[in-house]
Amino acid sequence: MKSNKVLAAGLFGAALAVSAPAAFAQAKSAADTGWYVGGSIGQSKTDCESAPGFSCDDKDTAYKIFGGYQINRNFGAELGYTDLGKVTASGGGLSVESKATAWDLVGVGAFPLSNQFSIYGKLGFYSGEVKVSSNVAGGSGKKTTTDLTYGAGVQYNFMRNLGARLEWQRYASAKQPDTTVTAEDKSDIDVLSLGIVYKF
């Protein structure tokens, strides 16, 4: 009878040893997937080459709202909207202001360095609009662009469903409107931001 109890206890212990890691892996896998939302704020910088006699203010505040789905620990997909701020060029009584916004859809590849800290990269496409206004006649217009966007960042998770991001992202070759005061051109727009991520 005693040997049967020892055998039963041994079998139970063996079953627990086999099933526990699997249960832990399943729970961890579930924690690594799911929907998330977030927002960020930072600074944008736009390529701006001013003509002689003109000055160019190429930095402004940018903000972003986004949402996505984490497919697994290493891969996710994200949709976002960004207000890229404005650029102002002035000189000789002439002032030109350019404002940009963008929607982007990207894939996110992450490399966890620990349970709380990870680095990641982003690659995808954006659809953006640049609007130009000026204090002279014929100096206004708008232009849309669909092109590549990419970036990189770090994420620190305070808890399972709340984290913070520090991120750089580039919106490549944003087209500028062709007006009487600006020839059509393309500018890269970079955004450095700090954000919060909430996972459901």
C-alpha positions in Angstrom: 0.0 0.0 0.0 2.8 2.3 0.9 4.6 1.6 -2.3 1.4 2.4 -4.3 1.2 5.8 -2.5 4.9 6.5 -3.3 4.3 5.5 -6.9 1.2 7.7 -7.1 3.0 10.7 -5.6 5.9 10.1 -8.0 3.6 10.0 -11.0 1.8 13.2 -9.8 5.1 15.0 -9.3 6.3 13.9 -12.8 3.0 15.1 -14.4 3.3 18.4 -12.6 6.9 18.9 -13.7 5.9 18.3 -17.3 2.7 20.3 -17.3 3.9 23.4 -15.3 6.4 24.7 -17.9 3.7 24.2 -20.7 1.1 26.1 -18.6 3.6 28.9 -17.9 4.6 29.1 -21.6 0.9 29.3 -22.6 0.2 32.0 -20.0 3.3 33.9 -21.2 2.3 33.5 -24.9 -1.2 34.9 -24.0 0.4 37.9 -22.3 2.6 38.6 -25.4 -0.4 38.9 -27.8 -3.4 41.2 -28.0 -4.6 44.7 -28.9 -3.0 47.9 -27.7 -3.5 51.7 -28.0 -1.2 54.6 -27.2 -0.2 58.2 -27.7 3.0 60.2 -27.9 4.3 63.7 -28.1 7.6 65.1 -29.3 9.4 67.2 -31.8 9.4 67.1 -35.6 12.2 68.3 -37.9 11.6 68.9 -41.6 14.3 69.3 -44.3 14.1 73.0 -45.1 16.5 74.8 -47.4 15.7 78.5 -47.3 16.5 80.9 -50.1 19.1 83.7 -49.6 17.6 86.4 -47.3 15.1 83.9 -45.8 15.2 82.1 -42.4 13.6 78.7 -41.8 12.1 77.4 -38.6 12.1 73.7 -39.3 11.2 72.3 -35.8 7.8 72.1 -34.2 5.7 70.0 -31.7 4.3 66.7 -33.1 1.9 64.3 -31.5 0.6 60.9 -32.5 -2.2 58.5 -31.6 -2.0 54.8 -32.6 -3.4 51.4 -32.1 -2.2 47.9 -33.0 -2.2 44.2 -32.5 0.7 42.2 -31.0 0.8 39.0 -33.0 3.5 37.4 -30.8 6.4 38.4 -28.6 8.4 39.6 -31.6 6.0 40.9 -34.2 3.0 43.3 -34.4 1.1 45.6 -36.8 0.3 49.2 -36.0 -2.0 52.0 -37.5 -1.3 55.6 -36.4 -2.2 59.3 -37.1 0.4 62.0 -36.6 0.2 65.7 -36.6 3.7 66.5 -37.9 3.6 70.2 -37.0 4.6 73.1 -39.2 7.6 74.8 -40.9 7.8 78.5 -41.4 10.1 80.4 -43.8 10.2 84.2 -43.7 12.1 87.1 -45.1 11.7 90.4 -46.9 8.1 90.8 -45.7 7.2 87.3 -47.1 6.0 84.5 -44.9 5.3 80.9 -45.9 3.9 78.3 -43.5 3.7 74.5 -44.2 1.7 72.1 -42.1 1.8 68.3 -42.4 -0.2 65.3 -41.2 0.1 61.6 -41.9 -1.6 58.2 -41.5 0.7 55.3 -41.3 0.5 51.5 -41.3 3.6 49.7 -40.2 4.9 46.3 -39.1 6.7 46.3 -35.8 9.6 43.9 -35.0 10.7 43.7 -31.4 13.7 42.2 -29.7 13.1 41.8 -25.9 16.2 42.3 -23.8 14.4 41.4 -20.6 10.8 40.9 -19.4 10.3 44.6 -19.2 12.7 46.2 -21.7 12.8 45.8 -25.5 14.1 47.5 -28.6 12.1 47.6 -31.8 12.0 48.7 -35.4 9.2 49.9 -37.7 8.7 49.7 -41.4 5.6 50.5 -43.6 3.8 53.1 -45.6 2.2 56.4 -44.9 -0.3 58.7 -46.6 0.4 62.3 -45.8 -0.8 65.8 -46.6 1.2 69.0 -46.7 -0.7 72.3 -46.7 1.1 75.6 -47.6 -0.2 79.1 -46.8 1.4 82.4 -47.5 0.8 86.1 -47.2 1.0 86.7 -50.9 -1.5 85.8 -53.6 -1.1 82.4 -55.2 1.1 81.2 -52.3 -1.3 78.5 -51.0 -1.8 74.9 -51.9 -1.7 71.3 -50.7 -0.1 68.1 -51.8 -0.5 64.4 -50.8 2.2 61.8 -50.6 2.2 58.0 -50.2 5.7 56.7 -49.4 7.8 54.8 -46.9 8.0 55.4 -43.2 10.4 53.7 -40.8 11.8 54.1 -37.4 13.2 52.5 -34.2 12.8 52.8 -30.5 12.9 51.3 -27.0 10.0 50.3 -24.8 9.9 49.8 -21.1 6.9 48.0 -19.5 6.0 49.2 -16.0 3.5 46.3 -15.8 2.0 43.7 -18.1 -0.4 46.2 -19.8 1.3 49.6 -19.4 4.6 50.7 -21.0 6.5 53.8 -22.2 8.2 54.3 -25.6 11.1 56.5 -26.8 11.0 56.5 -30.6 12.4 58.1 -33.7 10.4 57.8 -37.0 11.0 59.2 -40.5 8.3 60.0 -43.1 10.3 59.9 -46.3 10.0 62.3 -49.3 6.9 64.3 -48.3 5.9 66.4 -51.3 5.6 70.1 -51.0 2.9 72.0 -52.9 3.9 73.8 -56.1 2.8 77.5 -55.6 4.0 80.9 -56.8 6.3 81.2 -53.8 7.5 77.6 -53.4 8.6 75.2 -56.1 7.4 71.6 -55.6 10.0 69.7 -53.7 10.3 66.7 -51.3 11.3 66.7 -47.7 12.0 64.0 -45.1 10.2 64.6 -41.8 11.7 63.2 -38.7 9.9 62.8 -35.3 11.5 62.1 -32.0 8.8 61.3 -29.4 8.0 59.9 -26.0 4.8 57.9 -25.6 2.6 55.7 -23.5 1.2 52.2 -24.6 -1.8 50.5 -23.0 -2.4 46.8 -23.8 -5.8 45.3 -23.4 
